[in-house]
Structures are given as C-alpha cells and as structure tokens.
Amino acid sequence: MTPDLSDLPTYEQLLARTDGPPGSSWYLFGKDDQLGTLNLLRLNSLPAAAAEVRTGEAFALDLPSTAISTSLAPTRSPAEHHIFERTPFHRDEWLDRFYPQYGSQLDGLRHIAHPEHGFYNGADPARLTPGDDLLSIHHLAAVPIAGRAVLLDVDRFLRRAGRPLDQEGGHAVTAEDLENTRKAQDTTVHPGDIVLIRFGWLTWYRESAAEETRANLKHTLVHPGLDQSHDVLAWLWDHRVSLAAADNFAFECWPARPDSPFFTRAEREEGHRDPHSGIMHRALIGLLGMPLGELWDLDALAEACAADGRWSFLLTAAPLSIVGGVGSPANAIALR
C-alpha cells in the first residue's frame, strides 16, 4: 500500500515514537521500503520542476576525478586508471581500487547505521553484501532522481552578514542559519524538494588551502557544516526534503561537536569512541533514511543563481546502478 505522504508526522512527533526508534521514519514508507526520504520525490511535480529551466544553463556538479588529492578519508584512495589497446586504433580501460564515494558522491542507505538501533528500517546487516539488493544504491538509481531543487548559499549569506565561515575550523551551521539564508534569498522549499547547501568549502580547498594543509586533511580533517542538532533534523524533515547535498566532505560539521546529541549513552558515559562518534549521519541516514550528497561542486551554480536572484532549478542525479552498492558518484546536473 502506498503511504499517504500528505499526512506524515512532524519531527517532534517522530521523536515521541513508540512504534519505532525515536526520531526515525522507519516503516512510515512501508516495512520493506528501500528509498527512505526519496519517497518524497512523489510530492515534487516533475512538470513544475521542468518549468524551472528558464535561462537554458546546465551545470555539472561532479568534480573531476583528480580534484581531490590526497584522499580526505584514510580508508579511501584515488582510483588506479589503466588504458589498453587491442589495435593501434582502439582504446579500452579499467579501474582498480575504485572507491565510489571518493569524490562527488551520494551516500546510500547502507552507508551508516545507528549504533543502537541499526540500519534504516531495521535492515538485516548480514544481508548488506555485494549482490544482495537490500538498501542497495541501485534502488536510488531506479527512482530515478529528478526534480525541483533549491540551493542555499550559506557561505554567501554569512559573509554578507559579517560572520564568514572559518573554513579550517569545525564551524556549526545551525537550523536558524539555514532558515535565514532561505529568507534572505527569498526562496521557498517545497515538499519533496532536493536541497543543496553551499558552505564554500570547495572554494577554499581549491583556491586558498595550502598544499601542506590539503595533504594533512586525510588525518586532521576539520571543516564547517551543519550543526549536529535535532533542530537541523527538524528543519530538513519538516520541510519534507527528499535528498540533501553539500560542497563539503561530510555534510555536517567535522568532527562532531562535543555537545552533539548523537553520541550514544556508552560514548557519553563510558568514553567509548570511534571515528563516527557523535555524527549526525547516524540519525540522517540510519534513522530518517535520507540519502546525502557530499563534495558537490556548487560554485558556478551559485554564481549564476546570485546573478539573477533565482535559487531553484531542475536537478538530476544518476548514481551507479550497482546491486548491493553502498554509495556512488553523484553524476548530478542542475538545469536552470
């Protein structure tokens, strides 16, 4: 049975749930759901989204494969690209050590679980293997992802407000900052919209960061992003955002703030910590079922939006249709 998307609970009501993990959307889209908040794309009128294309501009939002060097994660490395020929008039290729989430990426619903409640919708972790379709990225590819999107240029707004982000610090962007950016842009977020957030981090990384700083990010990564807070989750859920993406490495600020509400009891009281302790991904992906985009190249799009004051557009994203896949290059395009 198709759920009634017009009558979903508020985030405050999700936190009070007793028929599922508090703060989760589990089972609201069906007990066998594979899409999470991407179900909300059904609220996003594709004809209306197509009408956002007015100036005839298209923007590729994926970085080139060589743009991130060295890796931003100690568990990922650049792909090894090989080219061969059968004849002098032919070329073919293959990739070794290809990490689909190395650059501009889309995190699928297998990517992060909640440490106390598990993977989205109670998925059996034993099935999260290559070739098994449970929470596989190929379900997101098959939707397909296309609809109205909005860019919130937080970096531009805060600069004009005299509060520029410290790109080398873990500045937390609050729900109030998001809402004030939206209002300053005179932008409306419609139910089912895709929301892109520009922190200006890629601009800093490409144009200002010292070579030594970039080289050390793999081990000492610190950057601004969304505040780890229930207010941020409420803003995203109550606006019925179907997918969210940003131009930084982790969408949220990194590392997690010491006062993050997403530390587990054991982490808070007994000091048990791992590299993901306190991160909001646990609630965003594991509980709400919201796919996340990271390292999306938003600079040129932001300049075009600022030039004419129009911050909405048609967006498509085409993750790789790998059965059992965890994440994928985003393959995202904005048309306006």
LUMVOKOL-290365 format. One record per residue (C-alpha): residue in one letter; x, y, z. Coordinates in steps of 0.2 Angstrom, whole numbers, plus 2048, in hexadecimal, padded with zeros to 3 digits. Example, Ala and Ser with C-alpha at 12.3 -4.5 7.8 and 13.67 -1.06 7.14 Angstrom:
REM LUMVOKOL-290365
@resn a; X 83E; Y 7EA; Z 827 $
@resn s; X 844; Y 7FB; Z 824 $
REM end
This chain:
REM LUMVOKOL-290365
@resn m; X 800; Y 800; Z 800 $
@resn t; X 807; Y 811; Z 7FB $
@resn p; X 808; Y 81C; Z 80B $
@resn d; X 7FF; Y 82D; Z 80C $
@resn l; X 80E; Y 839; Z 80A $
@resn s; X 802; Y 848; Z 80E $
@resn d; X 800; Y 842; Z 820 $
@resn l; X 811; Y 83E; Z 827 $
@resn p; X 815; Y 842; Z 839 $
@resn t; X 820; Y 851; Z 83E $
@resn y; X 832; Y 84E; Z 844 $
@resn e; X 82C; Y 852; Z 855 $
@resn q; X 81F; Y 844; Z 853 $
@resn l; X 82D; Y 838; Z 84D $
@resn l; X 837; Y 83B; Z 85C $
@resn a; X 828; Y 835; Z 867 $
@resn r; X 826; Y 825; Z 85D $
@resn t; X 823; Y 815; Z 866 $
@resn d; X 820; Y 80A; Z 857 $
@resn g; X 831; Y 80D; Z 850 $
@resn p; X 842; Y 815; Z 855 $
@resn p; X 83F; Y 826; Z 85C $
@resn g; X 843; Y 833; Z 84E $
@resn s; X 842; Y 826; Z 840 $
@resn s; X 837; Y 825; Z 831 $
@resn w; X 838; Y 812; Z 832 $
@resn y; X 828; Y 809; Z 82A $
@resn l; X 820; Y 81A; Z 826 $
@resn f; X 823; Y 816; Z 813 $
@resn g; X 820; Y 803; Z 815 $
@resn k; X 828; Y 7F5; Z 81F $
@resn d; X 832; Y 7F0; Z 80F $
@resn d; X 837; Y 802; Z 80A $
@resn q; X 847; Y 804; Z 801 $
@resn l; X 847; Y 817; Z 7FD $
@resn g; X 845; Y 820; Z 80D $
@resn t; X 841; Y 833; Z 80A $
@resn l; X 843; Y 831; Z 7F8 $
@resn n; X 831; Y 82B; Z 7F9 $
@resn l; X 82D; Y 83D; Z 7FB $
@resn l; X 832; Y 841; Z 7E9 $
@resn r; X 820; Y 83C; Z 7E5 $
@resn l; X 81B; Y 84C; Z 7ED $
@resn n; X 827; Y 855; Z 7E0 $
@resn s; X 81E; Y 859; Z 7D0 $
@resn l; X 829; Y 855; Z 7C2 $
@resn p; X 820; Y 860; Z 7B5 $
@resn a; X 822; Y 86E; Z 7C2 $
@resn a; X 834; Y 86A; Z 7C5 $
@resn a; X 837; Y 86B; Z 7B2 $
@resn a; X 82F; Y 87C; Z 7B1 $
@resn e; X 83E; Y 882; Z 7BC $
@resn v; X 849; Y 881; Z 7AD $
@resn r; X 848; Y 892; Z 7A6 $
@resn t; X 859; Y 899; Z 7A1 $
@resn g; X 85F; Y 889; Z 799 $
@resn e; X 86E; Y 886; Z 7A4 $
@resn a; X 874; Y 875; Z 7A9 $
@resn f; X 881; Y 872; Z 7B7 $
@resn a; X 88A; Y 862; Z 7BA $
@resn l; X 88C; Y 860; Z 7CD $
@resn d; X 899; Y 852; Z 7CE $
@resn l; X 8AC; Y 856; Z 7D0 $
@resn p; X 8B9; Y 84F; Z 7C4 $
@resn s; X 8C0; Y 83F; Z 7CA $
@resn t; X 8D1; Y 848; Z 7CE $
@resn a; X 8C9; Y 856; Z 7D8 $
@resn i; X 8CB; Y 84F; Z 7E9 $
@resn s; X 8DE; Y 84B; Z 7ED $
@resn t; X 8E2; Y 843; Z 7F9 $
@resn s; X 8D3; Y 839; Z 7FF $
@resn l; X 8C8; Y 841; Z 80D $
@resn a; X 8C5; Y 831; Z 815 $
@resn p; X 8D2; Y 825; Z 81B $
@resn t; X 8C8; Y 816; Z 815 $
@resn r; X 8C7; Y 81C; Z 803 $
@resn s; X 8D4; Y 81F; Z 7F5 $
@resn p; X 8D3; Y 826; Z 7E4 $
@resn a; X 8CF; Y 819; Z 7D6 $
@resn e; X 8DD; Y 811; Z 7CC $
@resn h; X 8D8; Y 815; Z 7BA $
@resn h; X 8DF; Y 809; Z 7AC $
@resn i; X 8DD; Y 80A; Z 799 $
@resn f; X 8E1; Y 7FD; Z 78D $
@resn e; X 8DF; Y 7FA; Z 77A $
@resn r; X 8DB; Y 7EB; Z 76F $
@resn t; X 8E1; Y 7F4; Z 760 $
@resn p; X 8E9; Y 805; Z 75D $
@resn f; X 8D8; Y 80B; Z 759 $
@resn h; X 8CF; Y 806; Z 769 $
@resn r; X 8CF; Y 80B; Z 77B $
@resn d; X 8C7; Y 802; Z 78A $
@resn e; X 8C9; Y 804; Z 79D $
@resn w; X 8C6; Y 7FE; Z 7AE $
@resn l; X 8C7; Y 805; Z 7C0 $
@resn d; X 8CF; Y 7FD; Z 7CF $
@resn r; X 8CC; Y 802; Z 7E1 $
@resn f; X 8BD; Y 80C; Z 7DB $
@resn y; X 8B4; Y 814; Z 7EB $
@resn p; X 8A3; Y 81A; Z 7E5 $
@resn q; X 8A2; Y 826; Z 7F3 $
@resn y; X 8B4; Y 82E; Z 7F1 $
@resn g; X 8AE; Y 83E; Z 7E8 $
@resn s; X 89D; Y 846; Z 7E4 $
@resn q; X 892; Y 839; Z 7EB $
@resn l; X 881; Y 833; Z 7F1 $
@resn d; X 880; Y 829; Z 801 $
@resn g; X 873; Y 81B; Z 800 $
@resn l; X 869; Y 814; Z 80F $
@resn r; X 876; Y 806; Z 812 $
@resn h; X 884; Y 812; Z 816 $
@resn i; X 881; Y 816; Z 828 $
@resn a; X 876; Y 80D; Z 836 $
@resn h; X 871; Y 814; Z 846 $
@resn p; X 87C; Y 80B; Z 853 $
@resn e; X 86D; Y 807; Z 85F $
@resn h; X 85F; Y 804; Z 853 $
@resn g; X 868; Y 7FE; Z 843 $
@resn f; X 866; Y 801; Z 830 $
@resn y; X 857; Y 80A; Z 829 $
@resn n; X 846; Y 802; Z 82B $
@resn g; X 84E; Y 7F4; Z 835 $
@resn a; X 858; Y 7EC; Z 826 $
@resn d; X 861; Y 7DC; Z 82A $
@resn p; X 874; Y 7E1; Z 82A $
@resn a; X 879; Y 7CF; Z 825 $
@resn r; X 870; Y 7D3; Z 814 $
@resn l; X 87A; Y 7E2; Z 810 $
@resn t; X 886; Y 7D9; Z 805 $
@resn p; X 88A; Y 7DB; Z 7F2 $
@resn g; X 87C; Y 7D5; Z 7E7 $
@resn d; X 86F; Y 7D5; Z 7F5 $
@resn d; X 862; Y 7E3; Z 7F1 $
@resn l; X 85D; Y 7E8; Z 802 $
@resn l; X 860; Y 7FB; Z 804 $
@resn s; X 86A; Y 7FA; Z 7F4 $
@resn i; X 86F; Y 80A; Z 7EB $
@resn h; X 867; Y 804; Z 7DB $
@resn h; X 856; Y 807; Z 7E3 $
@resn l; X 85A; Y 819; Z 7E3 $
@resn a; X 860; Y 819; Z 7D1 $
@resn a; X 850; Y 811; Z 7CC $
@resn v; X 844; Y 81E; Z 7D3 $
@resn p; X 84C; Y 828; Z 7C9 $
@resn i; X 852; Y 837; Z 7D2 $
@resn a; X 84B; Y 847; Z 7C9 $
@resn g; X 841; Y 855; Z 7D0 $
@resn r; X 841; Y 867; Z 7D7 $
@resn a; X 850; Y 86C; Z 7E1 $
@resn v; X 855; Y 87B; Z 7EB $
@resn l; X 866; Y 882; Z 7EF $
@resn l; X 869; Y 88A; Z 800 $
@resn d; X 879; Y 894; Z 7FF $
@resn v; X 87E; Y 895; Z 811 $
@resn d; X 88F; Y 89B; Z 80D $
@resn r; X 889; Y 8AA; Z 804 $
@resn f; X 87C; Y 8AE; Z 810 $
@resn l; X 887; Y 8AD; Z 81F $
@resn r; X 895; Y 8B7; Z 817 $
@resn r; X 888; Y 8C5; Z 813 $
@resn a; X 882; Y 8C4; Z 825 $
@resn g; X 894; Y 8C7; Z 82B $
@resn r; X 896; Y 8B5; Z 832 $
@resn p; X 8A1; Y 8AC; Z 825 $
@resn l; X 8A4; Y 899; Z 828 $
@resn d; X 8B5; Y 894; Z 82E $
@resn q; X 8B8; Y 887; Z 821 $
@resn e; X 8C7; Y 87F; Z 82B $
@resn g; X 8BC; Y 87D; Z 83A $
@resn g; X 8AD; Y 873; Z 83F $
@resn h; X 8A0; Y 881; Z 83E $
@resn a; X 88E; Y 87B; Z 841 $
@resn v; X 881; Y 882; Z 836 $
@resn t; X 871; Y 882; Z 83F $
@resn a; X 85F; Y 87F; Z 83A $
@resn e; X 85C; Y 892; Z 83D $
@resn d; X 86B; Y 895; Z 830 $
@resn l; X 862; Y 88B; Z 823 $
@resn e; X 851; Y 893; Z 826 $
@resn n; X 859; Y 8A5; Z 825 $
@resn t; X 862; Y 8A0; Z 815 $
@resn r; X 852; Y 89A; Z 80E $
@resn k; X 849; Y 8AA; Z 813 $
@resn a; X 857; Y 8B5; Z 80D $
@resn q; X 857; Y 8AD; Z 7FC $
@resn d; X 844; Y 8AE; Z 7FB $
@resn t; X 843; Y 89B; Z 7F8 $
@resn t; X 836; Y 88F; Z 7FB $
@resn v; X 839; Y 87D; Z 7FF $
@resn h; X 82B; Y 872; Z 7F9 $
@resn p; X 826; Y 861; Z 7FF $
@resn g; X 831; Y 854; Z 7F6 $
@resn d; X 83E; Y 861; Z 7F1 $
@resn i; X 851; Y 85C; Z 7F0 $
@resn v; X 85B; Y 868; Z 7FB $
@resn l; X 86D; Y 86D; Z 7F7 $
@resn i; X 877; Y 876; Z 804 $
@resn r; X 887; Y 880; Z 7FF $
@resn f; X 893; Y 883; Z 80D $
@resn g; X 8A1; Y 889; Z 802 $
@resn w; X 8AC; Y 87C; Z 807 $
@resn l; X 8B1; Y 876; Z 7F6 $
@resn t; X 8B5; Y 888; Z 7F1 $
@resn w; X 8C1; Y 888; Z 800 $
@resn y; X 8C8; Y 877; Z 7FC $
@resn r; X 8CC; Y 87B; Z 7EA $
@resn e; X 8D1; Y 88E; Z 7EB $
@resn s; X 8D8; Y 891; Z 7FC $
@resn a; X 8DD; Y 882; Z 806 $
@resn a; X 8F0; Y 87F; Z 807 $
@resn e; X 8F7; Y 870; Z 7FF $
@resn e; X 8FD; Y 869; Z 810 $
@resn t; X 8EB; Y 86C; Z 817 $
@resn r; X 8E3; Y 863; Z 809 $
@resn a; X 8EF; Y 854; Z 80B $
@resn n; X 8EC; Y 853; Z 81E $
@resn l; X 8D9; Y 853; Z 81D $
@resn k; X 8D9; Y 840; Z 81B $
@resn h; X 8DE; Y 83F; Z 82D $
@resn t; X 8D9; Y 850; Z 835 $
@resn l; X 8C8; Y 854; Z 82B $
@resn v; X 8BF; Y 863; Z 833 $
@resn h; X 8B2; Y 86C; Z 829 $
@resn p; X 8A2; Y 876; Z 82B $
@resn g; X 891; Y 86E; Z 828 $
@resn l; X 880; Y 86C; Z 830 $
@resn d; X 87E; Y 86C; Z 843 $
@resn q; X 87B; Y 85B; Z 84B $
@resn s; X 86A; Y 85F; Z 852 $
@resn h; X 858; Y 85A; Z 852 $
@resn d; X 854; Y 86B; Z 84C $
@resn v; X 85D; Y 868; Z 83C $
@resn l; X 855; Y 857; Z 83A $
@resn a; X 844; Y 85F; Z 83D $
@resn w; X 847; Y 86C; Z 830 $
@resn l; X 84C; Y 85F; Z 823 $
@resn w; X 83D; Y 853; Z 827 $
@resn d; X 830; Y 860; Z 82A $
@resn h; X 834; Y 868; Z 819 $
@resn r; X 832; Y 856; Z 812 $
@resn v; X 843; Y 857; Z 80A $
@resn s; X 845; Y 847; Z 7FF $
@resn l; X 858; Y 848; Z 7FD $
@resn a; X 865; Y 854; Z 803 $
@resn a; X 877; Y 858; Z 7FD $
@resn a; X 885; Y 864; Z 801 $
@resn d; X 896; Y 869; Z 7FB $
@resn n; X 8A0; Y 863; Z 80A $
@resn f; X 8A6; Y 851; Z 80E $
@resn a; X 899; Y 84C; Z 81B $
@resn f; X 88A; Y 857; Z 819 $
@resn e; X 88A; Y 85B; Z 82C $
@resn c; X 898; Y 864; Z 835 $
@resn w; X 8A8; Y 859; Z 838 $
@resn p; X 8AC; Y 852; Z 844 $
@resn a; X 89C; Y 851; Z 84E $
@resn r; X 89A; Y 85E; Z 85B $
@resn p; X 89D; Y 859; Z 86D $
@resn d; X 88B; Y 85D; Z 872 $
@resn s; X 884; Y 853; Z 863 $
@resn p; X 874; Y 84A; Z 869 $
@resn f; X 878; Y 83B; Z 85D $
@resn f; X 885; Y 834; Z 869 $
@resn t; X 87F; Y 823; Z 870 $
@resn r; X 87D; Y 821; Z 882 $
@resn a; X 88D; Y 816; Z 883 $
@resn e; X 896; Y 824; Z 879 $
@resn r; X 890; Y 831; Z 885 $
@resn e; X 891; Y 828; Z 896 $
@resn e; X 89F; Y 81B; Z 893 $
@resn g; X 8AA; Y 824; Z 887 $
@resn h; X 8A9; Y 817; Z 879 $
@resn r; X 8AD; Y 820; Z 869 $
@resn d; X 8B0; Y 81C; Z 856 $
@resn p; X 8B3; Y 828; Z 847 $
@resn h; X 8A0; Y 829; Z 845 $
@resn s; X 89C; Y 82D; Z 857 $
@resn g; X 88F; Y 83B; Z 858 $
@resn i; X 88C; Y 83D; Z 846 $
@resn m; X 87B; Y 842; Z 83F $
@resn h; X 87C; Y 836; Z 831 $
@resn r; X 876; Y 829; Z 83D $
@resn a; X 865; Y 831; Z 83F $
@resn l; X 865; Y 839; Z 82D $
@resn i; X 868; Y 828; Z 824 $
@resn g; X 865; Y 81B; Z 831 $
@resn l; X 855; Y 822; Z 838 $
@resn l; X 84D; Y 82E; Z 82C $
@resn g; X 853; Y 825; Z 81D $
@resn m; X 859; Y 834; Z 814 $
@resn p; X 866; Y 832; Z 806 $
@resn l; X 874; Y 83F; Z 807 $
@resn g; X 87F; Y 847; Z 7FA $
@resn e; X 890; Y 84D; Z 7FE $
@resn l; X 89E; Y 856; Z 7F5 $
@resn w; X 892; Y 85D; Z 7E8 $
@resn d; X 89A; Y 86B; Z 7DD $
@resn l; X 88D; Y 879; Z 7E0 $
@resn d; X 898; Y 888; Z 7DD $
@resn a; X 893; Y 88C; Z 7CA $
@resn l; X 881; Y 888; Z 7CE $
@resn a; X 881; Y 894; Z 7DD $
@resn e; X 888; Y 8A2; Z 7D2 $
@resn a; X 87B; Y 8A0; Z 7C6 $
@resn c; X 86D; Y 8A0; Z 7D3 $
@resn a; X 874; Y 8AF; Z 7DC $
@resn a; X 875; Y 8B9; Z 7CB $
@resn d; X 862; Y 8B8; Z 7C8 $
@resn g; X 85C; Y 8B4; Z 7DA $
@resn r; X 854; Y 8A4; Z 7D5 $
@resn w; X 859; Y 895; Z 7E0 $
@resn s; X 84E; Y 887; Z 7DA $
@resn f; X 851; Y 87C; Z 7CB $
@resn l; X 84E; Y 86A; Z 7C4 $
@resn l; X 85B; Y 85E; Z 7CA $
@resn t; X 85F; Y 84C; Z 7C5 $
@resn a; X 86B; Y 840; Z 7CD $
@resn a; X 86F; Y 82E; Z 7C6 $
@resn p; X 878; Y 823; Z 7D2 $
@resn l; X 880; Y 813; Z 7CC $
@resn s; X 874; Y 805; Z 7CB $
@resn i; X 87F; Y 7F9; Z 7D5 $
@resn v; X 874; Y 7EC; Z 7DD $
@resn g; X 87A; Y 7EB; Z 7EF $
@resn g; X 883; Y 7FC; Z 7ED $
@resn v; X 886; Y 807; Z 7FD $
@resn g; X 888; Y 818; Z 7F4 $
@resn s; X 88D; Y 81F; Z 7E3 $
@resn p; X 893; Y 82E; Z 7D9 $
@resn a; X 885; Y 83A; Z 7D9 $
@resn n; X 885; Y 83D; Z 7C6 $
@resn a; X 87A; Y 84D; Z 7CA $
@resn i; X 875; Y 85A; Z 7BE $
@resn a; X 86B; Y 86B; Z 7C2 $
@resn l; X 861; Y 873; Z 7B4 $
@resn r; X 85A; Y 884; Z 7B6 $
REM end
